[in-house]
Amino acid sequence: MYKICLALLLGFAILAIFLPEDKAWVDCSDEKDLYMYVYQGWKVDEVIKKGDLTLSDTGKKLYYAADDPQIFLSKGNKVKVLNFGWRCWYEMGSELNYEK
């Protein structure tokens, strides 16, 4: 029994090392990205943290439940939203780009 458990454990460890990473998750923004945009002249408009209430584009109230913040930056008529955290879903990405 001991040998079977050890073989299974070793097999899972080898699979975890050699299986490809899930491409649906990408790296999020970090402080370096924030400083880079601020030095380029972007202005911090809003920081949304866990527990904050925001409005959707249709006017509904939304509760921000993520552990890591979102930072809204603007420069001229452009808006960037930096998503912080240790990994982000690929549709959201590390940053979102909008125009006013």
Rosetta silent file (secondary structure, phi, psi, omega in degrees, C-alpha in Angstrom):
SEQUENCE: MYKICLALLLGFAILAIFLPEDKAWVDCSDEKDLYMYVYQGWKVDEVIKKGDLTLSDTGKKLYYAADDPQIFLSKGNKVKVLNFGWRCWYEMGSELNYEK
SCORE:     score description
SCORE:     0.000 S_00000001
   1 L     0.000  -40.264  179.483    0.000    0.000    0.000 S_00000001
   2 H   -59.656  -41.417 -177.550    2.866    2.355    0.857 S_00000001
   3 H   -69.280  -35.707  179.639    4.437    1.865   -2.587 S_00000001
   4 H   -67.238  -44.738  179.428    1.164    2.574   -4.414 S_00000001
   5 H   -63.504  -42.457  178.952    0.606    5.826   -2.524 S_00000001
   6 H   -64.434  -40.652  178.771    4.181    6.931   -3.123 S_00000001
   7 H   -65.129  -41.469  177.511    3.899    6.111   -6.851 S_00000001
   8 H   -64.539  -43.758  178.866    0.641    8.094   -7.149 S_00000001
   9 H   -62.581  -44.432  178.184    2.095   11.054   -5.303 S_00000001
  10 H   -65.044  -39.334  177.923    5.215   11.016   -7.462 S_00000001
  11 H   -62.285  -44.536  177.822    3.084   10.696  -10.612 S_00000001
  12 H   -64.705  -38.477  178.762    0.986   13.745   -9.699 S_00000001
  13 H   -63.684  -42.282  179.077    4.123   15.742   -8.905 S_00000001
  14 H   -66.065  -41.297  177.281    5.626   14.912  -12.310 S_00000001
  15 H   -61.777  -42.320 -179.241    2.363   15.822  -14.073 S_00000001
  16 H   -63.174  -32.679 -179.104    2.188   19.148  -12.249 S_00000001
  17 H   -76.612  -41.738 -171.071    5.704   20.002  -13.371 S_00000001
  18 H   -97.773  -12.298  176.833    5.401   19.016  -17.031 S_00000001
  19 L   -71.828  144.047  179.813    1.786   19.892  -17.887 S_00000001
  20 L   -68.285  154.266  179.269    1.434   23.236  -19.688 S_00000001
  21 L   -72.989  149.072  178.696    0.127   26.233  -17.812 S_00000001
  22 L   -68.447  118.933 -176.095   -3.508   27.239  -18.349 S_00000001
  23 L   -74.368   -8.648 -179.911   -3.454   29.981  -21.020 S_00000001
  24 L   -74.231  -13.962  179.989   -6.715   31.484  -19.739 S_00000001
  25 E  -109.872  134.519 -179.988   -4.805   33.169  -16.906 S_00000001
  26 E  -125.758  165.326  177.284   -2.342   36.001  -17.536 S_00000001
  27 L   -69.056  142.086  178.446   -0.132   38.142  -15.322 S_00000001
  28 L   -89.127  175.195  174.166   -1.833   41.143  -13.771 S_00000001
  29 E   -70.258  161.610  175.658   -0.540   44.684  -13.459 S_00000001
  30 L  -140.522 -173.198 -176.856    1.772   45.580  -10.621 S_00000001
  31 H   -61.763  -33.850  179.374    3.286   48.666   -9.034 S_00000001
  32 H   -61.668  -40.775  177.606    5.881   48.981  -11.814 S_00000001
  33 H   -63.940  -43.175  179.675    3.100   49.357  -14.395 S_00000001
  34 H   -60.805  -49.269 -179.792    1.366   51.981  -12.258 S_00000001
  35 H   -62.246  -38.235 -179.888    4.561   54.022  -11.794 S_00000001
  36 H   -60.557  -46.136 -178.902    5.355   53.737  -15.521 S_00000001
  37 H   -69.873  -37.754  178.351    1.982   55.236  -16.496 S_00000001
  38 H   -64.213  -42.286  177.905    2.146   57.961  -13.833 S_00000001
  39 H   -65.824  -26.018  177.717    5.614   58.990  -15.070 S_00000001
  40 L   -83.578    1.961  175.363    4.185   59.103  -18.626 S_00000001
  41 L   101.387    5.802  176.768    1.610   61.669  -17.490 S_00000001
  42 L   -74.634  141.794 -179.071   -1.397   59.489  -16.694 S_00000001
  43 E  -105.271  134.731  176.818   -3.512   60.771  -13.774 S_00000001
  44 E   -76.937  117.359 -179.198   -4.978   58.430  -11.140 S_00000001
  45 E   -94.020  -41.321 -173.545   -8.730   59.047  -11.127 S_00000001
  46 E  -155.712  144.712  173.213  -10.087   56.328   -8.888 S_00000001
  47 E  -121.928  121.214  179.298   -8.982   53.326   -6.858 S_00000001
  48 E  -104.537  123.633 -178.886  -11.591   50.632   -6.286 S_00000001
  49 L  -115.426  168.979  179.361  -10.972   48.314   -3.332 S_00000001
  50 L   -56.307  130.693  178.939  -12.837   45.358   -1.903 S_00000001
  51 L    98.016  -11.947 -179.923  -16.173   46.467   -0.486 S_00000001
  52 L   -74.251  147.533  173.882  -16.560   49.592   -2.655 S_00000001
  53 E  -100.455  133.940  177.673  -19.820   50.238   -4.479 S_00000001
  54 E  -129.471  171.114  177.198  -19.626   51.306   -8.129 S_00000001
  55 E  -109.737  138.685  175.749  -22.118   51.921  -10.910 S_00000001
  56 L   -79.108  177.042  179.054  -22.307   49.822  -14.068 S_00000001
  57 L   -68.446  -17.677  177.338  -22.753   51.380  -17.497 S_00000001
  58 L   -96.649    1.305  176.805  -26.513   50.791  -17.144 S_00000001
  59 L    93.191    5.271  178.579  -26.665   52.502  -13.723 S_00000001
  60 L   -81.906  146.001  177.359  -26.909   49.398  -11.522 S_00000001
  61 E   -77.039  134.294  178.537  -24.991   49.335   -8.259 S_00000001
  62 E  -121.739  138.973  176.414  -22.127   46.845   -8.196 S_00000001
  63 E   -97.861  122.209  179.852  -20.257   45.557   -5.155 S_00000001
  64 L   -82.991  114.917 -172.220  -16.519   45.130   -5.827 S_00000001
  65 L  -108.547   -4.819 -178.315  -15.593   41.788   -4.252 S_00000001
  66 L   -70.056  149.457  179.608  -12.064   41.137   -5.547 S_00000001
  67 L   -72.505  -30.813 -176.300   -9.245   41.123   -3.008 S_00000001
  68 L  -102.264  148.653 -173.537   -6.937   43.221   -5.199 S_00000001
  69 L   -77.705  163.528  166.921   -7.718   46.779   -6.347 S_00000001
  70 E  -114.038  135.042 -179.639   -8.503   48.225   -9.749 S_00000001
  71 E  -117.887  124.619  179.202   -6.909   51.585  -10.524 S_00000001
  72 E   -94.809  126.497  178.179   -8.463   53.932  -13.083 S_00000001
  73 E  -119.092  150.910  175.702   -6.029   56.230  -14.923 S_00000001
  74 E  -138.817  151.088  176.419   -6.799   58.931  -17.489 S_00000001
  75 E  -154.231  110.797 -175.909   -4.832   60.963  -19.998 S_00000001
  76 L    66.249 -125.111  178.994   -6.712   63.205  -22.410 S_00000001
  77 L  -101.728   13.544 -179.757   -9.724   61.246  -23.643 S_00000001
  78 E  -104.187  145.287  179.160   -8.189   57.843  -22.874 S_00000001
  79 E  -128.936  134.643  174.305   -8.882   55.733  -19.776 S_00000001
  80 E  -120.101  141.552  174.540   -6.882   52.753  -18.514 S_00000001
  81 E  -119.168  115.164  178.218   -7.963   50.351  -15.802 S_00000001
  82 E   -91.220  126.877  178.488   -5.095   48.463  -14.157 S_00000001
  83 E  -100.458  118.590 -179.438   -6.067   45.129  -12.644 S_00000001
  84 E   -96.360  162.822  179.224   -3.870   44.095   -9.752 S_00000001
  85 L   139.980 -174.589 -179.325   -3.433   40.619   -8.310 S_00000001
  86 L   -94.318  -20.329  170.475   -1.344   37.510   -8.843 S_00000001
  87 L  -159.542  148.554 -176.939   -3.228   36.368  -11.966 S_00000001
  88 E  -124.987  148.723  175.735   -6.015   37.743  -14.143 S_00000001
  89 E   -67.396  140.386 -171.532   -8.553   36.102  -16.440 S_00000001
  90 L   -59.792  -30.969  179.534   -7.481   36.576  -20.077 S_00000001
  91 L   -69.117  -27.744  179.000  -10.640   38.493  -21.059 S_00000001
  92 L   -89.837  -41.014  177.288   -9.899   41.086  -18.414 S_00000001
  93 L    68.601 -176.893 -179.135   -6.133   41.095  -18.804 S_00000001
  94 L   -77.138  -24.588  177.394   -3.671   43.164  -16.875 S_00000001
  95 E  -150.628  151.220  175.957   -5.204   46.404  -18.134 S_00000001
  96 E  -114.642  142.175 -178.215   -8.316   47.589  -19.926 S_00000001
  97 E  -120.558  129.378 -179.728   -8.267   50.507  -22.392 S_00000001
  98 E  -133.264  170.334  170.720  -11.227   52.798  -23.030 S_00000001
  99 E  -125.781  144.349 -179.842  -11.989   56.199  -24.526 S_00000001
 100 L   -71.961    0.000    0.000  -14.205   58.856  -22.905 S_00000001
